[in-house]
Structure formats: C-alpha cells, structure tokens
Amino acid sequence: MRKSSEPNFIESTLLGRIDGWSPSTQFRLANGQIWRVADDSAGSVNEVENPKVKITRNSFGTMFLEIEGTSQAPRVRRVQ
C-alpha cells in the first residue's frame, strides 16, 4: 500500500539528449532521480535535448514515463 504522502505524478526534465528507449533504458532526471524502463517496450522520439517529462501513477500504483514529443509512455521503476 502506498503512502498518502507520495505524489501521483512528478514533473521534471531528462538530462541530456534522448532519441528513444528500449527495455532497461535508464533516465536521469534534473531532480536527481534515476528511472529505468520496466517493461519490454521500445520507442523513439525526435532527438531532443533535455525534454520535459511527467511520471504518472495509475490506480494500481504502476508508474509511467511520459516524454514530451511522444504519445508512448513506458512503464518505469525508480532506481535512485
């Protein structure tokens, strides 16, 4: 059960250049957190530097990473 103090979403910026992801890709956010793709999805985005991201939690507690410029949202897990 999650704590009520945990936010339902986090907004930040990815550090560096990104052109996509694949299973186990790790993303470093400007807030210092590191998230890893936790499903077998792969996707691409137009190569962009420091895109805005939003990590959202669904009603089951699963976290998804929404990257500016793409409609796909891989399932992610926080590493750090």
C-alpha positions as a Markdown table, in Angstrom:
| # | Residue | x | y | z |
|---|---|---|---|---|
| 1 | Met | 0.0 | 0.0 | 0.0 |
| 2 | Arg | 1.4 | 3.4 | -0.9 |
| 3 | Lys | 1.7 | 6.2 | 1.5 |
| 4 | Ser | -0.8 | 9.1 | 1.0 |
| 5 | Ser | 2.1 | 11.5 | 1.0 |
| 6 | Glu | 3.5 | 10.1 | -2.2 |
| 7 | Pro | 2.6 | 12.2 | -5.2 |
| 8 | Asn | 0.5 | 10.9 | -8.1 |
| 9 | Phe | 2.9 | 12.5 | -10.6 |
| 10 | Ile | 6.3 | 14.0 | -10.9 |
| 11 | Glu | 7.3 | 16.7 | -13.4 |
| 12 | Ser | 10.9 | 17.2 | -14.3 |
| 13 | Thr | 13.4 | 17.3 | -17.2 |
| 14 | Leu | 15.5 | 14.5 | -18.6 |
| 15 | Leu | 19.2 | 15.4 | -18.5 |
| 16 | Gly | 21.0 | 15.2 | -21.9 |
| 17 | Arg | 19.9 | 14.1 | -25.4 |
| 18 | Ile | 17.3 | 11.4 | -26.0 |
| 19 | Asp | 16.2 | 9.7 | -29.2 |
| 20 | Gly | 14.3 | 6.8 | -27.7 |
| 21 | Trp | 14.3 | 3.9 | -25.3 |
| 22 | Ser | 14.3 | 0.2 | -25.1 |
| 23 | Pro | 13.9 | -2.3 | -22.2 |
| 24 | Ser | 16.1 | -1.4 | -19.2 |
| 25 | Thr | 17.0 | 2.1 | -20.5 |
| 26 | Gln | 17.7 | 4.4 | -17.6 |
| 27 | Phe | 16.7 | 8.0 | -17.5 |
| 28 | Arg | 18.4 | 10.6 | -15.2 |
| 29 | Leu | 16.1 | 13.5 | -14.3 |
| 30 | Ala | 17.1 | 17.0 | -13.4 |
| 31 | Asn | 15.7 | 16.4 | -9.9 |
| 32 | Gly | 18.4 | 13.7 | -9.3 |
| 33 | Gln | 16.2 | 10.7 | -9.6 |
| 34 | Ile | 17.0 | 7.8 | -11.9 |
| 35 | Trp | 14.2 | 5.7 | -13.5 |
| 36 | Arg | 14.5 | 2.5 | -15.6 |
| 37 | Val | 12.1 | 1.2 | -18.2 |
| 38 | Ala | 10.4 | -1.8 | -16.5 |
| 39 | Asp | 8.6 | -3.3 | -19.4 |
| 40 | Asp | 9.6 | -4.6 | -22.8 |
| 41 | Ser | 8.6 | -1.5 | -24.7 |
| 42 | Ala | 10.8 | 0.4 | -27.1 |
| 43 | Gly | 10.1 | 3.8 | -28.7 |
| 44 | Ser | 11.7 | 6.7 | -30.4 |
| 45 | Val | 11.3 | 10.4 | -30.3 |
| 46 | Asn | 12.7 | 13.1 | -32.5 |
| 47 | Glu | 16.2 | 13.6 | -30.9 |
| 48 | Val | 15.8 | 16.3 | -28.4 |
| 49 | Glu | 17.9 | 17.8 | -25.6 |
| 50 | Asn | 16.6 | 17.9 | -22.0 |
| 51 | Pro | 12.9 | 17.1 | -22.8 |
| 52 | Lys | 10.2 | 17.7 | -20.3 |
| 53 | Val | 8.8 | 14.5 | -18.7 |
| 54 | Lys | 6.0 | 13.6 | -16.4 |
| 55 | Ile | 6.0 | 10.4 | -14.4 |
| 56 | Thr | 2.4 | 9.4 | -13.5 |
| 57 | Arg | 1.0 | 6.7 | -11.3 |
| 58 | Asn | -2.2 | 4.8 | -12.4 |
| 59 | Ser | -4.8 | 3.5 | -10.0 |
| 60 | Phe | -2.8 | 0.2 | -9.5 |
| 61 | Gly | 0.3 | 2.1 | -8.5 |
| 62 | Thr | 2.2 | 1.4 | -11.7 |
| 63 | Met | 4.4 | 4.3 | -12.8 |
| 64 | Phe | 4.6 | 5.5 | -16.5 |
| 65 | Leu | 7.1 | 8.0 | -18.0 |
| 66 | Glu | 5.5 | 10.5 | -20.4 |
| 67 | Ile | 8.2 | 12.2 | -22.6 |
| 68 | Glu | 7.5 | 15.4 | -24.4 |
| 69 | Gly | 7.1 | 14.8 | -28.1 |
| 70 | Thr | 5.8 | 11.2 | -27.9 |
| 71 | Ser | 2.5 | 9.5 | -27.3 |
| 72 | Gln | 4.0 | 6.4 | -25.8 |
| 73 | Ala | 4.7 | 6.1 | -22.1 |
| 74 | Pro | 6.9 | 3.2 | -21.0 |
| 75 | Arg | 6.3 | 1.6 | -17.6 |
| 76 | Val | 9.2 | 2.6 | -15.3 |
| 77 | Arg | 10.6 | 1.9 | -11.8 |
| 78 | Arg | 12.7 | 4.2 | -9.7 |
| 79 | Val | 16.3 | 3.1 | -9.4 |
| 80 | Gln | 17.6 | 6.1 | -7.3 |
